[in-house]
């Protein structure tokens, strides 16, 4: 649980992370299938960075963990965005629906691998 003293850090980090994701969506979202590509990219990058932030010595301590891990990367990544994209495909019941559900599953699996890669890159725990 986040203490009252750390809430402003979480809020500021979340605002910055969300703003960065939105900027990337503006820049790349107009490409064909850009929305799903951008969402996948930010989620996988965010998972790797969260692994890194979780294990690297520079990010130790509650203030840095809450700002970067909970706030910034929590705002940067968007599983709800992936859910909205899938819901836009008639909750995966349209002709393209199975592809969206496959993308959700693949993103979750690769996301765990990206998190582990971040841990390794930070020199942290790998078990």
Residue pairs with C-beta under 8 A, 6 or more apart in sequence:
2 10
2 66
2 70
3 62
6 62
6 63
6 66
9 63
9 66
9 67
9 71
10 66
10 67
10 70
10 71
10 74
11 71
12 67
12 71
13 66
13 67
13 68
13 70
13 71
13 72
13 73
13 74
13 75
14 70
14 71
14 72
14 74
14 75
15 71
15 75
16 71
16 72
16 75
17 71
17 72
17 73
17 74
17 75
17 76
17 77
18 75
18 76
19 75
20 76
21 42
21 75
21 76
21 77
21 78
24 38
24 41
24 42
25 34
25 35
25 38
28 34
28 37
28 38
28 41
29 35
29 38
31 37
35 85
36 85
36 100
36 103
39 78
39 81
39 82
39 85
40 82
40 103
40 107
42 76
42 77
42 78
43 77
43 78
43 79
43 82
43 107
43 111
44 107
44 110
44 111
44 114
45 76
45 114
46 73
46 76
46 77
47 77
47 111
47 112
47 114
47 115
47 118
48 114
48 115
48 117
48 118
48 121
49 73
49 76
49 118
50 69
50 73
50 77
50 115
50 118
51 114
51 115
51 116
51 117
51 118
51 119
51 120
51 121
51 122
51 124
52 59
52 118
52 119
52 121
52 122
53 59
53 64
53 65
53 68
53 69
53 73
53 118
53 122
54 65
54 69
54 118
54 119
54 122
54 124
55 118
55 119
55 122
55 123
55 124
55 125
56 122
56 123
56 124
58 64
59 65
59 68
59 69
82 103
82 104
82 107
85 100
86 92
86 97
86 100
86 101
86 103
86 104
89 96
89 97
89 100
90 97
91 97
92 98
92 100
92 101
116 126
119 125
119 126
120 126
